Amino acid sequence: MDQSTSERYLESKEELQKRMDETRHSMADTVGQIRQEFSQAVNWQTYVQRYPGACLLAGGALGWAIGRRLGALQHDVNSAFTFHEALPVQPVEPSTISRMAEMVASSVFAQALPVLAAKMRQFLAASSSSVRE
């Protein structure tokens, strides 16, 4: 091998090494960005900050559903059996008044929730803008 061929070989080797280093750094930066975005995506606080109304709605609906389920379970436990003669009590249908009250409460809740979500959104927007100033 003459001297010019060996010099070209060394130059190409150095260029290859340089490109490999650049690629490693680029990959490391990309992985760091992906990690950061992933950690933000799985953080529940990010969703609350981005979608406060939807989170408020979901939390209220979940609490309402859990409360109704626990109330129904408590009612079933209290009225399922009587210790007098140890015979099961026939389940009693809810009265018309309680069904109507439940329907009214559900309707009011359905109408009030979007208004509350809008007010909460305005409040959070105003408080976040005052914090930035």
N, C-alpha and C positions, 0 to 999 in steps of 0.2 A: 504494500500500500504506500502510495506516495503521500507527501505532506498535505497537499490540498484536499485529498479525500479524507484524511483523518481529521482535518480542521472542519470540513463540512459535517462529518459524523458527530464531532463534539458540539458543533453549533445546533445541529438538529436535535441532539440529545438534550442540550440546555433548553431549547425552545419547547421540547416536549415536557420537560420537567416544569418549566414555567407555566405552560398551559394546564398541566395537572394540578399545580398549586392553585391557580386561579379557579379551576373547577371545584376543588375542595373547599375553598373559601366561599364560593358562590353557593355550594350545597349546604354548607354550615349556616350561612345566612338564611337560606330558604327554610331549613329545618327549624331554625329559631323563630322565624315568622309564623310557621305552621303551628309550633307549640304555643305561641302566644295567642293566636287566633283560636286554637282549640280550647285553651284554658278559659278564654272569654266566653266561648260558645257553651261550655258546660257549667258556667257560673250562674246560679239562679239570680244573683243580684243584678247581672247584666240585663236579664229579661224584665225584672221589675223596673229598672231605670228606663228601658226602651219602651215598654208597654205597661205603664202603671194602671191604666183603666182595665185592660184585659186581665191583669193579675188580680186586681181588686175584685173584678167580677168572678173570676175563677175561685178565689179564696172564699168569697161570700157564698157562692153556689156550693162549694165543697162543705163549708161549715153548715149550711142549711141542710144539705143531704145527710150529713153525718148526724146532725141533731134530730132529724126526722127518724132516721133509722134507730138511733139509740132510744128515742121516745117510744117508738113502736115496740122495740124489744122490752123495754121496761113495762109497757102496758101489757104485753103478752105474759110476762113473768108474773105480774100482779093478778091477772084475771084468768089464767089458764086453769088453775085448780083451786078448789075450796077444801079446807081441811074438814069441813062438816061432811061427814060420810065419805070423804075422799073420792068424790065424783067430779069429773071435769065439768066446768061451767061452759055453757054454750057461748060462743063468741057473740058479742053484741055489735050490731052494725052502728056506725057513727050516726049521730042524730043529724037531721036536716040542717039545724042551726050550725053545728060544728063544721059540716061540709061547706055551707055557705060562707062561714067565717074563714075557712081555709082558702076558698076560691078568691075571696076579697083580698086576703093577705097576699096571695100569690100574684094577683093582678097589680096591687099597689107596688109590690116588690119589683115586678117586671117593668113597671113604668118609672119607678124611682131610680132604679139602678143605672140606666144610661145618663140620667141627670147627675147623679152622684159621681159617676166616672168622669163626666165632662168637667165638673167642678174640681175634682181631684187633679185632673190633668192641668187645668188652669192654675191651680195652687202650686203644683210642682214646677210648672214652667216659670211662674213668677218667683218662686223661692230659688230655683236654680239660676235665674238671671240675676237676682240680687246677690247671690254668692259670688258670681263671676266678677261683679263690679268691684 
